[in-house]
Amino acid sequence: MRVNPILTVLGSALVLATTLACSTATPTETAGVERIGRTMLRYRGPELEVTLSYGFANANLGEEWLFVDTAITGNVRESVEVKRDRIAVRTPSGDIVPLASQREFGEAYGKLAAALARADVAAQPIGNYPERRVTGLDFLVVPGTGVSLESVWVNDRNVAIGRLFFDLPMGIQAGSYELRIDLEETKIRIPFRLGEGQGPGEM
């Protein structure tokens, strides 16, 4: 069985996470969302906990594709379904851009490979769940490494880790974004900003 290389990188980063991030978490203006790092946020809701890291995007304005490293776990024992077609990002212009399809990602992979390699090197720890089973958030996979999923199921015993990809028509611009995940009973909204106080190469 081939292992998704993105999961390998982010899983390694997961192991490196410490309690420091938890102890320095600060609330944001959005209920349920706290900042746990300079470019890292955590959402806690009735069904899910979502951690996202957008440091690579913040350091690479102008790129066509937005990469968001993400960890999703459940807050309840009953498994919750997260569907790929219910994930999107709102851009500074107000456009709602859905998660890219596997076909779109596969066709663009050749030109994305170099950026993906840099993103792997720059990957930050995105959670600390030592007692939860780690699975892949495999909505999109590197061609030839596995099968992409239409949905993932999480509960309070497992965590899905991976990278979300969005093909932005105007590329990555500075401004306010919002990760949107719609569940059957909950609409998750995690606002984040790109490009503020950012020097070249900073994360």
Secondary structure, DSSP 4 states (H G I P E B T S, - for coil): -PPPHHHHHHHHHHHH--HHHHHT-EE-SSTTEEEEETTEEEEE-SSEEEEEE-HHHHT-TT-SEEEEEEEEEESSSS-EEEEGGGEEEE-TTS-EEEPPPHHHHHHHHHHHHHHHHHHHHHPPP----TTSEEEE-TTS--TTS----SEEEE-TTEEEEEEEEEE-TT---SEEEEEEEE-SS-EEEEEEEESTT--TT--
